[in-house]
């Protein structure tokens, strides 16, 4: 039996519940860095192989990720019937119940793979938003050969590089986000190291640089920031700020830019190497080994050390290239957030306006497409739960959360005041006494179940609302059960909204709510309870923000 952490068990049950409720379709599991995707994948494989004739294909983009995932699977499950098909790893095993493969090695060999029951794709945000590319070709061919096959995507960012939800792609492969383990939850539970951001004086401006595919055009960006004076200023400041830090990852715009940064750091006594996508594998492996062993203090890279690199001891991340890609931002930040003995936090040095524009990395999430193809009426994706909604919808048909107006990207904002994590942003809280609580059904649309809407009122007006998904499945239902038990312990949890409305007179009413009013819409962050004995107590909201994307929303 594989030992699961509580949040891993919860995510696995959410995924299983999704499959029970959806006989067709392909889900995504969004699991932040440090969530233990390898453990979840191992447990999924173990459960799947309990059924006769089941075969699982795990596909990744690089040999490093393939090797890393295979090693972790065998560490967790030593007797796993695992084979590897990867030219880069010099292994071309076929026919095993579990097969780990690199996409470049197998996408043309689909006919040799045999019957596949489950296709798992790690870093699935790399799959094209359109029906093209190696992954899409492999999937299409396998589905023709194995029409019963289901695809499960795994990623820490359930959106493409331009920020659009995977479920809202131009030609989407994935139908739902079935389970989530958020970065915020892992930080709160101590499974990730927090980021701290120092004030920087040197600044790299991307003003006037063109955009393509949701991010800056690299050639134009390099012309704007790869200047000797700017590189020297950043290197000088980085050496000062990182004086007590032992292992650095530095991100540049181009190979030439990375070499210029490395040269500037080297003249200041920092032993470092440059890694790019063109670096030969032996040289790349030697550089990574040098950083792990302490022979190197920094690796300066471009477009490579973002996924598949697991060096928990990294305690400094330096961003010397601007980006507007939330995927890239989360991946870069995540390289420094794994915990290690003696490590307290990671210094995140942002010489750009990236954090100021995109916001704290633990709050980054997908967005809806700006335009839909002709005839596509379902264009809105709920940013709280990932549900698909009609274009004219003002509220999510799944969880009832109102749709927010999408802000345009900001430019020329203050760089050095930006925070890497939401906990570095000082929230503004207000306490509101609850005079009355009103409960009413909130209808679901497009075949989705209704929710229980809860309105909290003061002396003169309603000041907060939340939606409780009692009739949903998976994560939403789990959170609704927690919500109900906190207010009605010892009683049966209703399965329907009508059943709940018949019992609401017996629910405990909070004496007051604490709202975070520093956000666009007020958010419930705490309750004060009046218990039957007359005593009062406080408690954190059990489903707010990233912690419960499908269970509740709070708006003033």
N, C-alpha and C positions, 0 to 999 in steps of 0.2 A: 504494500500500500504506500502510495506517495504522500508525504506529509505536506499539507497545504496550510498556508497562513489563512486567517479568517477572511481577508478580502479576496484571496485567491479562490477559496471555497465559494464565496458569494458570486464571483465572476463566473465560475464554472457552472453553478446552478442557473445563473441567468442565461448562459449560452444553451444549456440543456432545455430550459423552459422555452427559449426562442424556437428551437428545433421542434419541440412538441407542438407549438402553436402555428408553425409555418412549414407546411409540407413541401413548399418550393421556395426558391430564392437562395441568396448567398449573403451571409452576415459578416460583419466586421467585429473583432474584439479590439477595443482601444485600450491599450495597457501602457502606461507611462514608463519611462526609463526606471529601472529598479523594481518593477512590479513582479519580475520573475516570469517573463513570457515562456522561458524554457521549461519551467515547472508546469505551467498551464498546458503547454503543448504536450509534454510528457504524459500528464494525466489524461488529456483528451485522447492521445494515442492508446493509452492503456485501456480506457473505457471502450474505445472503438473496436479494439481487437478482441473484446469479449464476444463479439458477434462473429459467427463463422464467415470465412471467405472475405473478410474486410481487409482492404489494403489502403495505406495512407502514403501520399506523396507530399513531401515538404519541399517547397521551391524557394530559393533565395537568389539574390543578385550576384553575390561575390563568394569566392572560395573561402575567405576569412570568416564570413558569416556562416557558411555551410559547416566548416570545421568547428567553429565555436558552438553552434547549435548541436551538432552531433556529439561533441565532447560533453556538453552539459546534459544531454539526454542520457548518455551512458553513465554519467556520474550519479544521476538521479535514479536511473533504472538500468543497472548493469546488465541485465539479461534481455534487454530490448532487442527484438529481431530486426536490427537496423542494417541497412546497406547505404552506400554513398555512390552517387553518380556525378562525378565532377572531373573534367579534364585537368583543371588547375590543381586538384588534389591527387591526380593520377590514380583514380579509382572509378571503375565503370561497372559497378554491381547492378544487377537487375533481378527482379523476381522476389525480393524480400518483402515481408508484410509492411515494413516501414522503410521508405526510401527517401533520403535527403539528397537533394540535387541542386546544382546551379542552373539557372534558367538558360544560359548560353549553351550549356552542354546537352540539354534535353528537349529544347523546344522543337527541334526538327526530328527528334527520335521518339515522338509521341506514340507511334504505332508499336514500338518495342516495349512500352511500359506495361502493357497488359491492362487488366481491369482495375480501375482506381475508384475507390469509394469516396475518399475525402482528399481534396487538394488544399493544402495549407500554404499560404503565401505570406512569408515574413516581409516586413516593410512594404505592405501592400499599397501604400500611397504612391509607390513608384510605378504601379500599373497605369497605363495610359488612360486618360479620361475619354478617349475615343476608341473605337474598335480597331486598334492597330498595335503593332509592336509584338515582341516575342511572347510576353505573358498572354496577351489576348489571343494570339495564334495558337499557343499550346492549349489554352482553356477551350477554345472553340473546337479544336480537333478532338480533345479528350471527351468533351460533351457529346460529340457525334458518336464516338466509340463507346462511351459509358454514360448514357443519358441520365442515369440515376445519380451521377456524381454531384457532390456539393462542394462549393468553394468557401473556405473560411479565410478571411484576411486578418492579419495581425499587424498592428502598428501602434506607435505612441501618438500619432497624429492622424486622425481619421479624415484628413482632407489633403487635397493636392497641393503642390508647391505654391499655387496662386491663392490658396486658402479656401477653395470651394470644397464643400463636403464631398466625400467619395460617393455618397448616395445621390448627389445632385450633379454628377458629371454630365457632360454632353451626351454620352452614351454609357450610362452607369452599368457597371457589372454588379456592384453590391447594392442590396436592397434595404438593409437595416444595419444599425449599430446595435448589436445584441447585448454587449456587456462593456462596462468601462471600469478601469482602475485609474483614478485621476492622480496627477502629480501632487495636487494639493493634499489629497488624502495620505499619500505616502510621506510627504513632508511632515504632516501633523502627527503621524504615527512613528516617526523616527526612522523610516526606511530609506530616506534620501537626505543628503547633506544640503543645507540651504546655501543659496548664493548671496554674496554681499557685494555691493557695488560702491567703489570709491569714486570720489569726484575726480574728473580728468580735466586737464588744461588743454592738451592737444586735441584737435577736433578734425575729423575727416568729413567733408561735405560732399554730398552727391547732387547738389543743386545743378540742374540743367542736364543731368544724365537721363537718357531715355530708358523706357521700360519695355520689356518683352516677356510674355508668359508669366506675368505677375511679379517679376523681379527686374533689377537693373540689368542693362546690357553690359556684360562684363568688360568688353573692350573699352567702352566709354567710361565705365567706372574706374578702370585702371588709369586712364589718362587723367582723371580728376584727382585721384588719391595717391598714385605711385610717383610721388615727387620727393626728391632727396631731403628737402627740408622737413616735410611732414613725416617721413619715415624716421629720420633722426630724432625728431621731437617725441614721437610715440615711443621709440626704443628707449630714450633717456628716461621718460616718465615710467615706462613699464618696469625697468630695472629698479627704480626707486620704490614703486608700489609693491613689486613682487619680491622684495628683499628677503622676506621670511618664508616664501613659498618654494616648494621643492620640485614640483612637476608641472610644467606649463604646456598648454596647447594654444597655439597662436594661429589665427585664421586670416589669410590674405586673399586678394582678389584674383591674381594670376600667378603662374609659376615664376615669372620675372619679379613680381611684387614680393612673393614669398622669399626669394633669394635675397632681395634687397633688405627685407626685414631681418633675415638670418644674419646677413653680414653686419648690420647695425648692432644686433644683439651680441654677435661674436666679438666685435671690437670692444664691447663693454664687459667681457668676461663671462658671457653666458654660453655654455656649450650647447649647441643645437644642431639640428639637421632639418632638411627640407623634404617633405613628402608630397607628391602629387599623384594624380591618376596614372601618369606616365612613368612613375618610379618603378624600376624592375622589382619583382617580388623579393629576391634575396636582399636587396638594398633596403626595401621597405621593412622587411622582417627584422633586419639588423638595427634599424633606427628605433623601431618599437621596443625591441629588447633592450637597447641602450637606455631608453627613457625609463623602462620598468626597473632596470638594475641601478639607475642613478648615474650612469656614465654620461648621459645627456640630461640637461635640465629642461630643455624646450624642444618641441617639434613645431616647426612652422609649416603649415600645409595649405593647400587650396583644393576645395571640392573633393575631399576624400575622407578625412577623419571625422565623419558625422554619424555613421552607423557601423555596427559590427566591431567597434573598438571598445574593449572593456579594460580600462586601467583605473580602478577605483581610487588609487592614490593621487590622481590629478587634482591639484588644489588651486590652480589658476587657469582661467580661460581669458584670452585676450581677443577681442574682435576688432580687426583692422580692415574690415571691409563692410560697407553698408549693405543691407538686404531688406527687402520688403516681404520675403517669404516666411510665413509663420512656421512652416515645416522646417526650414533650414535653421531658424532661430531656436526652436525647441531642440532640434538634434544637437546643435552646437552646445547649448546650455547643458543638455543632458550628459555630455561627455565628462562634466565635472561634478555631477550630483550623486554619484555612487558613494556609499559610505565605506570607510576603511579605518582600521585601528589607528587611533591618535588623530584622526581627521575631524575637525570641528565644522568647517565650512569651506566654501570655494570662493575665491576672489574672482569676480566677473568684471573685467576691465573693458568697458565699451567706449572706444574712441569715436564712435559714429553716433548717428541719431536713431539707431535701430530700436533700442528699448523705448526711447521717448515716443516713437511713432507707433510701434506695435503694442507696447504695454508689457506688463509683467508676464514672464513666460508661463507661469502657472495659471494664468487666465486666458491664454491664447486658445482659440477654438475655431471651428470652421465657420464659413459664411455661405450664404446662398449665392447662386449664380445671378449675375446682373441681368441676363437676358435668357429667355428660353426659346428653343426652336419652335417654328410655327406649328400650331396645333397641340402643343404641350401645355395643358392647363395646370399641371401640378408642378409648380416652380418654386414654392416656398418650402424651405427646410427649417424646422424649428431648431434654433440654436441651443435650446435647453435639453431637448431629448432626441433630436435627429429625425423626427417624424416628417413625412412628406405632406404638404398641405396645398390647397388651392391657391392660385395666384392672388385672389382678392381677400384671402383670410386675414383677419385682424388678430386672431388668437389661434393657438395650436389646437388642432382637432384631437390630439392625443392627450396632452396634459393641461391645456387651457392657458398656457403662458402667452401673454400678448407679444406680438412681433414688434421688435424695436426698429427704429429707423436707422439704417446703416450709415455710419459716418464715413466721409471721404478721408483718405489718408492725409495726415498733416505733414507739413514740410517746415523746415527752418525752425524747429522747436528746440528748446534748451536741452543740450545733450547731457550735461553732467548731473542734472537733477533727476534723471530717469531711474526707476527702480527695476531690479531684475525679478523680484518676487512681490506678490501682492501684500505680503506681510511687511514690506518696507514702506508701503504707502500708508500714511496715517489715516485711519478711518474716522469719520465723524458720526457719532452715535447719538440717537435720541431715544428717550424712554417715553412710552405712551401707555397710560392706564387703559385697561380694557373694561368698558362699561357693559358691552354685550357682544355676543358672538352669534352670527347668523349662518345657518347651513342651508344649502339649496343644491339641487341637481344641476350639473353643467353638461349639456348634451354633447355627445361626440358626433362627429360627422364623417362621411366617407367610410362608413362601416366600422368606425372605432367606438369603443365603449364609452359611456358617460363617466364623468368624474364628480366628486363631491367638492363643491366650492365652499370655502370657509371665509367669511368676512368678519374682520375685527373692527369694532366701532368704539369711538370715544364718546364724549358727551355730545358732540355736535355732528360728527362725520365719520365715515369709514376711512381708516388710515392704512389698512393692510389687508391683503387677501392671500390665500394659498389654495392649491388644488390637490386633492388627495385621490390617487388612482386606485381605488379599491377593486375595480373590475378588470384591471390590466394584469399582465403576466410579468414574470421575471423581476427585474430590479424595481420597477415601478410598484408592483404589488408588495414586494418586500418592504419598501419604504413606507407604503401606506399602512401595512400591518404594524410597523414600529410606531408610526404616528398614532394609531388607534390605541395601542396598548399603553402608551404613555398617558393617555387620557381616560382610559377605562380598563384598568388592570383587573384581571380575574374574570372578564366577560368574553363571550365569544366574539371573534372578529368577523364583522359582516363581509359577505362575499359580493353584495350588490350595493349600489347607492341607495336604493329604496329601503333595503334592510337597515342601512346605516341611519337614514333619516328617521326611522322608527325608534332608534335607540339614542338619539343625540341628547335627549334630556338627561341622560345619565353620565354624560361626559364631564370631566373636570374642565373648568374654564380658567385660563391663565389670568392672573391679576394684572399683568402688564407685559408688554413686548418691548424689546430693544431692537431698534431699526438702524441699519447702516444707511445713512442718507447721503454719503459721499459718492454713491454710484448714481447712474442715470435714473434708476428706479429704486425706491427704498427696499431694502432687503432685511427680512427677519433674521437676526443673528442670535437672539436669546429670548427665553420665556421666563417669567416669574410665576410660580404656581401657588395657588391657594388650595391646600389639601383639605380633606374632610375634617381633619383635626383642627383646622384653622391656622396651621403653621404655613410658612411660605418658604419657597426655595427657588433657585434659578437653575436653568439648564440651557445648554447650547441647542440651537435649532438642529434637528437630526437630518434635515434634508434641504440644504441651501446651496446655491452656486453649483460648483462642479461635483459636489458630493451626491447630488440627486437630480441629474438632468431630466429624468422622466417623472419625478414625483411631485414637484411643486414649483410654483413661481410666485413671486411676491411683488406686487406693484402698488404704488400709492394711488 
